[in-house]
Amino acid sequence: MSELTLIKQQVRNLYETDPHIHINVYIPRLKPNIKNAEVVITGIYPNLFRIEQGSGSERRRYTVQYTEVLTKQVEIIELKN
């Protein structure tokens, strides 16, 4: 089983059990980087998953590719060993 497949399964498991997670984001195009942000997984798809941060008019939606988790640009704190 590839590392990418394992990440997809872990994200699916989080989505199905408790979609409220915490993430760190280290993506150069995103300023500032996000540290320990509480988000909710709102959907999972073959190559990406969607998350939301905040509520009401302050709600922000993001799309995260599984490869960003693999390359450690996005870190899901609940998956840290």
Secondary structure, 3 states (H helix, E strand, C coil): CCHHHHHHHHHHHHHHHCCEEEEEECCCCCCCCEEEEEEEEEEECCCEEEEEECCHHHCEEEEEEHHHHHCCCEEEHHHCC
